[in-house]
Structures are given as structure tokens and as C-alpha cells.
Amino acid sequence: MSDDDAPPPPVGDDAASGDADEAAAPATAAPTAEPPAAVGTLTTALNHLRKTLDGTAYPLVMPSADEAGRVSAALASQLDDYLLPRLTRLDAPLLVVVGGSTGAGKSTLVNSLVRAPVSPAGVLRPTTRSPVLVSHPSDLAWFRQGELLPGLTRTTESTSDPGALQLVAAPALGAGLALLDAPDIDSVVDRNRALAAQLLAAADLWLFVTTAARYADAVPWELLTTARLRGTVIALVLDRVPDEAAGEVSAHLREMLGAHDMAAAPLFVLPETTLDGQGLLAEDVVQPLHDWFAKLAADSTARATVVRQTLDGALAALRPAVEGLASAADEQAAAKAALEERVSAAYRTARRAVEDGLRDGRLLRGEVLARWQEFLGTGEFLRSLESRVGRLRDRIVSAITGRPAPGQNLQMALESQLVTLLRGLAADAAEQAYAAWQAHPAGVALLAPELQKPAADLPERAERVIRDWQQFVLELVRIEGGDKRATARGAAYAVNGAGLAVMVAVFTSTAFIPTGLEVAVGAGTTVAAQKVLEAIFGDQVIRTLATRARADLLSRVDTLLDTEAARYRDRTAAVGLDPEPGAALRRAAADVESAREDLALTAPTPAEAGTP
């Protein structure tokens, strides 16, 4: 690497200038001593955020759900793999993750830096299937403990298990710094790509290795941008550069780094060359990078600065990332509410249809009208009711023994009419709710074929609702007429007859003042019901009886329809969403940010600030 190509220090915003040795040395800064209380507060806040991430789900199929799940898992891994263990041990060895594209020569570079074939390299791809961590023997204990990257099983044997971390001691590597050879970031194996991203998120410093042929690939730049936004310290190696293209390629790469706000990142250019018998690059080829790492390893102040910069950047990046998760969680809650509202709207329509049916007289048509007329007697008797109200009252309460068949027929007709209405409306509501969910991305995934129709036991439940209501009306009439003088037999007939009259009255909303459709079905029917009730009770309680009976019927209908709607709501309830899931995430992230600011990991020391 020439003097002109010398890299800037690993921290800070400005590239250094001067000779190669000066540029290769990392920036130095005295570490700040964090107050123990501030570290403890931040650790508590991070642990709370970790639990909140675990407690927030994205179960509904929404455009943002998959990405939110991926980001949430990545944040949880970073907390476990890096942030929490690194915060616990700021003085632990600095971890350099060596990452890059397929075939970029990462393993060869690691081997060449420690002058031993510690990580397998070859032409088969992918070569690195499991990560290999190389450190000075004195630092191996820290990585063996498993606090960093706790999800990976430690081993000292060569392995291809992606769930294992191979630990290798290399005396040639200075103490205080470790190299981790990661799988390819663009591997054809999904698990390798995921592992590479996980390892990069646990890096104190990311050494990105690319080649003259692949430095402009999109995938690496996406990860580089992510690392920059997260505050990770980055250095780059441009490998296998032909001599004749070195100036042009390196200049273009520097332009790209500047365009991505990474102009300060150190860049090492390695020429295209042959390997020795061990598959290593010549010492003079890797000497600038070797010296740079050696100085970094030997300078505890520089290492602490790198660790603090990366750690602080990763902590600062949490809040915007969690805000995105909170928005996705809010979308989940909104989607759940929207699905439930569509169900409610369908069954509200059914309920209004019942009210309309009771209001406009349509239920007095057909069989009910015929059985009511049969119950009261001949047409001549109906016409004579108005002039003989007083005598009718006496007959009902004292003398009439009754004919049960017409009353029973009327009661059955009322029941059948109402049950038919409820069954039809429940079927319509189920179809409407089903169609509404089909039109929503989250609803489609929750649907089951049986939801398109009412529950199998709806007919029996509807019949029971109407029979119970009829008994309620009879009891209502019995209580209202309890102070009337009547023989037992006469009173029984009066209660039954009056009860049926109240039921018919409920089918109109105008309390026997015929209007609209009521005229169409026969005003005489409602007038007759009025006269029967007046004959028994007098006109003061007519409206009260009809109103109470109608309200009770609608209440029972509400319960029946709510049970039907619950089949849908049970499916949204099963996903287990809180009403405001995003709020908990935002609070947890705000607590972390507040604790990070209090800790001030990157605050200048008195010497840096110019104080004596």
C-alpha cells in the first residue's frame, strides 16, 4: 500500500494524511470511566427492551409483518450476542469480524495475518460454513466463556456446523484483539447469509473484504450502509487488484465510500499475487494491514475508543429500529380492530333488520296474520270487538274456557316466523363477514370454510331464544294481571290470550296506530290486538307491555348474534395482540436512549476537551 493509499484512523470523521506508518496507526483517545450506576441502568433498560421484543408479535398477515419479525429477531440477537455482553465487559478483547462476498479471500487473509492455516480456504463455495475465531492464547478464555455470541457452541475442532464457533489460538496475533472469519454475506446457503449478518452485528470492528471484480456489488453495500448507520467501525480490504488497474479501481472505491458517507473508513489495497505453499499471501503484501492491527492491539486506548464508538452507535440505532417495529405492531392492532369492526358491521346490519322487521309490520303477514285472525274468531267477531270491549273483558276473566288449538297455532306461527327471520339474517351476516375478511390481507389467513355459514346449532338456539322470549311475555302479562279477579281457569286463558296479543303487538312499532306497511297487512289486526289488551288491562299499560317485550326480544337477539359473531372474534383474539402493542416498545426504547445518553460512552475526556 502506497503512502497515497494509506488508510485513515479507524475512528473519527476525517481521513488522516501523511506517511503510511502515521496513517496506519489507529486513532487514540483515553477511555472514559463510566459510572457503575449508569452502566447498571443501561443494562436494566436493555434487558427490559429484550423482554419487550420477545413479548411483541406480528401474527397477522400484513405487508410489514415479515420484515418486522426479521428486524425484531435481529435486534434480539444483537442484544444477546453483543450489546449486553460487551456492556458488561468494556475491557474485553476487541472483536474484528472479517466479512465479505463469496470468494473474496477472507479466510486466506486471516490465515496470512496470523501466518498459519487456521481457517479453511479453497475453491469450493461456500468454504467457510462455520465461523472461526482466532485470538491470542491469553484472550481465548474470554471467548470460551460464551458471553459473546452465546448461541454458538464452542469447539476447538474443525467443523462445518454453522451452529458452532471454532476457537483457534494464534500467538502471532497480538493480545487484546481477535479475528472472526465469517461466512459469505452473499452465500447461496440461506443459513450462512443469516449467520454472517448475525456475526457482523456482534463486531466491534468490521473488516470488509472485497475484490477488484466485485467491490460494486449491491449486497455488500447494503450491509456496509447498515453497519454505518449502526455506528460500527469499518475498515476495508480491496483484494486481488491488478497492478495496471490499482489506481483506477481504488479511486472509484473511495468515491463510492464518500458517496455512502464512509470516506473515513481505512482502505487497504492488496495486489493480485500468488500464494505460497501454505496458501498464504506473502508477508510484504499483508504487512500494512498486519502492522495496523498490531498497533491497534498494543494500544488499549485506541481499542477502547473503537469499542465505545461501535457500542454507542449500536445503542443509538436501537430507537429508530424499534420505532419501525412499534409502527408495525400498531398496524397489527389496527388490522385486528378493522377485522373485528367488519364483523360487527355485518351483525349490526342483521340486528337492524330485526328491528325493521318489528317496526314495519312485515312479520304480521302470511301465517301469523292467518293464525291471529283464527285465534280471535270470525271476521264478524273482529268487527264487533270495538263495541263490546267491556263485555269482552268480563268474558276473558270469568267465563271463557278457551279453545287451545288456535292459540297454540298462533304461538307456533309467531315462533316459526321469528326463527326463520333470525336464521336468514344470521346466514346473511356470516356471508358478509366472510366476504369482508376475504378482502383484507390479514383476514384471509384467519378464515375457515365453516365461518361462511352460521354455526351448526344456530337453528336450535334460535328456537330456544324465541320460546324463552314467549315465556317471558306470558310471565310479564301474568305479573301485570296479578291483581285482577279471575278464576284459575279464566285467568289462565286470559294470560295466554293477552300474552299472544302482546307478542303480536311487538311486531309493530306504532303501538296499534297503523302506518305504512302495517296498513298493507291489515290495520284491523293491530286494532284487534289493542282491543284485547285494553279489555284485560286498560289502555294505560299497553305501551309499556309492548315496549318491554320488544326490548327483551332485541336483547335476546343481540345475544344470539353476538355468539355468532364471536366465532370470528375468537380468531382475532387467538392471535394475542395487545390494544396498543407499539407503546411498550416505544417506552422501552426511550429508556435505553435515556440511559445511553447518561452513560456518554463517546464523551471526550478532560484531556480531549482541553482541560488541565
ZIGIQUI-V221985 format. One record per helix or strand of 2 or more residues. SS is the DSSP state (a for helix, b for strand). FROM is the first residue (numbers start at 1). TO is the last residue. If there is no record, write none. Layout:
{{SS,FROM,TO} {SS,FROM,TO}}
This chain:
{{a,20,24} {a,36,55} {a,65,88} {b,94,100} {a,106,114} {b,131,135} {a,137,144} {b,153,155} {b,164,169} {b,177,181} {a,190,201} {b,205,211} {a,218,230} {b,233,241} {a,243,259} {b,266,271} {a,283,298} {a,300,359} {a,362,364} {a,366,376} {a,379,384} {a,386,399} {a,404,438} {a,441,446} {a,449,452} {a,458,480} {a,488,506} {a,517,520} {a,523,537} {a,542,573} {a,581,599} {a,606,609}}
